[in-house]
Amino acid sequence: MGKILDKIETPSKFKHLQIREITDTGKYHRRVLHCDQTLAEDEHQEVKDRAEAEWTDEVKTAWTTYQAEQEAERNPE
């Protein structure tokens, strides 16, 4: 048996999906998905639907820009 989806949250402006699942042992498993990730084929359908709704082109562009800015700060020329 796989993990049971318990909760999906999108707390940031970049619409990261914070996912909480319940394992076979009853413990929580948490993970975060970013809009530049490809979802697995066996991902929960609710997660796929939420990603499709939240990860707009605007959000993806903002996330890419933010990452580039962070990289430039870490490695100034």
HUWO-V414417 format. One record per residue. N is the residue number from 0. RES is the residue in one letter. SS is DSSP state (a for helix, b for strand, c for the rest). OMEGA is omega in whole degrees, -180 to 180 (999 if undefined). Layout:
BEGIN
<<N,RES,SS,OMEGA> <N,RES,SS,OMEGA>>
END
This chain:
BEGIN
<<0,M,c,-179> <1,G,c,179> <2,K,c,178> <3,I,b,179> <4,L,b,-177> <5,D,b,-175> <6,K,b,172> <7,I,b,177> <8,E,b,176> <9,T,c,-172> <10,P,c,-174> <11,S,c,179> <12,K,c,178> <13,F,c,175> <14,K,c,172> <15,H,c,178> <16,L,b,174> <17,Q,b,-173> <18,I,b,174> <19,R,b,180> <20,E,b,176> <21,I,b,-178> <22,T,c,178> <23,D,c,-179> <24,T,c,179> <25,G,c,179> <26,K,c,178> <27,Y,b,172> <28,H,b,-179> <29,R,b,176> <30,R,b,-179> <31,V,b,176> <32,L,b,-180> <33,H,c,-174> <34,C,c,177> <35,D,c,179> <36,Q,c,173> <37,T,c,-179> <38,L,c,178> <39,A,c,179> <40,E,c,-178> <41,D,c,178> <42,E,c,176> <43,H,c,-179> <44,Q,a,179> <45,E,a,177> <46,V,a,177> <47,K,a,-180> <48,D,a,-180> <49,R,a,179> <50,A,a,180> <51,E,a,-179> <52,A,a,-173> <53,E,a,-172> <54,W,c,179> <55,T,c,177> <56,D,a,179> <57,E,a,179> <58,V,a,180> <59,K,a,179> <60,T,a,179> <61,A,a,180> <62,W,a,179> <63,T,a,179> <64,T,a,179> <65,Y,a,180> <66,Q,a,179> <67,A,a,178> <68,E,a,179> <69,Q,a,179> <70,E,a,179> <71,A,a,177> <72,E,a,-180> <73,R,a,-176> <74,N,c,-180> <75,P,c,-178> <76,E,c,999>>
END
